Amino acid sequence: MIDTGKNGEFRYEQSDIVDQDGAEFGITPSQTVGPYVHIGLTLDNSEHLVEPGTEGAVNFTVSITDGNGDPIADAMFELWQANPEGVHNSDLDPNREEPATADGFRGLGRAMANANGEATFTTLVPGAFDDEAPHFKVGVFARGILERLYTRAYLPDVDLSTDPVLAVVPEERRELLVATKTDGGFRFDIKVQSDTDETPFFGL
């Protein structure tokens, strides 16, 4: 599974090359984001899409576990979403009437998982965007993952029957993309490497 807290033997032979001129010419293998995913990517308060205490603010907690059920403690989450009116903080959104701004609701957040594989965002409840049901877009980076994993967390207790993105997911797996309610907002549990209840991910 994901080598969180690795402390044993390396699975591959270690090279004794200390200078690039000593390496043979050839195609290098794909690289994972390694244990360095946090370096240069963390900003203070980037988990707050709105300031705590903002009217209508809710918590959105994300967790991630591997195929053994162990938390992936060094994962990084990204969150994108529309505002309560269903408009994204991006000039690319055709529904936006004013230029995007860093003030107020930012629409994009980033948070690092704690030892339990969890992170909590402060945000607003998203509205429906065009014909898509209200949802959070969630990206996952972690050691051992070659490319960002991209998924969605739909709001509970809303009509999902006409959402065009959810429609491509097998019906019996759609409930895995629905967040649960908590006292302060919502929670979404992501599972990877599972044969039975792995979270559906999307190719972009």
Disulfide bonds with the S-S distance in Angstrom:
none
